[in-house]
Amino acid sequence: MAQYLEQFISLANGTKLTILVAMIFANLITGVAVSIYTKTFRLKEVGNFLLSRVLPYVLSYFAVAVVAVIEPAWEVAVTAVWAIIIAALVGAILANLQEVGINLPDFLAGEKED
């Protein structure tokens, strides 16, 4: 059991987890900024956000890490799931920045060039 726990910690912890937590925090901060900017801030919505958005990201990342501990062929899936979650968080952060009124370059804003 201790062997599996050590493998799980080495797989799930480290740089990937640090980046994931930082991106979740950045998403939370930009989301709060948008709600304050639009005058729709409700403290209870922060809890709803954590339950509906953050918890699925964290659970899915750790679930894949647990499977990768048991089946080493899944180690690639840990990186893939992490990359997908990071991409989703970056998209949400960029959308929040646009909503606050920050002009982003076209390639980041997703607008088509004419």
C-alpha positions in Angstrom: 0.0 0.0 0.0 2.8 2.4 0.8 4.4 1.7 -2.6 1.1 2.8 -4.3 0.9 5.9 -2.1 4.4 6.9 -3.0 3.7 6.4 -6.7 0.5 8.4 -6.5 2.3 11.3 -4.8 5.1 11.3 -7.3 2.6 11.2 -10.2 0.0 13.7 -9.0 2.2 16.0 -7.0 4.9 18.4 -8.3 5.0 20.9 -11.1 1.7 19.8 -12.7 -0.3 20.1 -9.5 1.3 23.5 -8.7 0.4 24.8 -12.2 -3.1 23.4 -11.9 -3.7 25.0 -8.5 -2.3 28.3 -9.8 -4.5 28.2 -12.9 -7.6 27.4 -10.8 -6.7 30.3 -8.5 -6.3 32.6 -11.5 -9.6 31.5 -12.9 -11.3 32.1 -9.5 -9.7 35.6 -9.2 -10.7 36.6 -12.7 -14.2 35.3 -12.3 -14.6 37.3 -9.1 -13.2 40.4 -10.9 -15.8 39.9 -13.6 -18.7 39.6 -11.2 -17.5 42.6 -9.3 -17.1 44.5 -12.5 -20.6 43.6 -13.7 -22.0 44.1 -10.2 -23.3 40.6 -10.0 -21.0 39.3 -7.2 -22.6 36.8 -4.8 -20.5 35.1 -2.3 -22.6 31.9 -2.5 -21.7 31.7 -6.2 -18.1 31.3 -5.3 -19.0 28.1 -3.5 -21.1 27.0 -6.5 -18.2 27.7 -8.8 -15.9 25.6 -6.6 -18.3 22.7 -6.6 -19.4 22.8 -10.2 -16.1 23.8 -11.9 -13.1 23.2 -9.7 -14.1 19.9 -8.1 -14.6 18.1 -11.4 -11.2 19.2 -12.6 -9.4 18.1 -9.5 -11.3 14.8 -9.1 -10.7 13.9 -12.8 -7.0 14.7 -12.5 -6.6 12.6 -9.3 -8.8 9.8 -10.6 -6.6 9.4 -13.7 -3.5 9.6 -11.4 -4.9 6.8 -9.2 -5.5 4.6 -12.3 -2.0 5.4 -13.5 -0.5 4.1 -10.2 -2.3 0.8 -10.7 -1.7 0.6 -14.4 1.5 2.3 -15.5 0.4 2.5 -19.1 -1.9 5.3 -18.0 0.9 7.7 -17.0 0.5 9.4 -20.4 -3.1 9.9 -19.6 -2.2 11.9 -16.5 -0.3 14.4 -18.7 -3.1 14.5 -21.3 -5.9 15.1 -18.7 -3.7 17.8 -17.1 -3.2 19.5 -20.5 -6.9 19.4 -21.3 -7.8 20.9 -17.9 -5.1 23.6 -18.3 -6.4 24.5 -21.8 -9.9 24.8 -20.4 -8.8 27.0 -17.5 -6.8 29.2 -19.9 -9.9 29.6 -22.1 -12.0 30.5 -19.1 -9.4 33.1 -17.9 -9.2 34.7 -21.3 -13.0 34.9 -21.5 -13.0 36.5 -18.1 -10.4 39.0 -19.1 -12.4 39.9 -22.2 -15.5 40.3 -20.2 -13.8 42.9 -17.9 -12.9 44.8 -21.0 -9.2 43.9 -21.6 -8.5 43.8 -25.3 -6.7 40.6 -26.2 -4.8 39.9 -29.5 -7.0 38.3 -32.1 -5.3 34.9 -31.9 -6.1 34.8 -28.1 -9.6 36.2 -28.4 -10.7 33.7 -31.0 -11.8 36.3 -33.5 -11.5 35.6 -37.2 -9.3 37.8 -39.3 -10.9 39.5 -42.2 
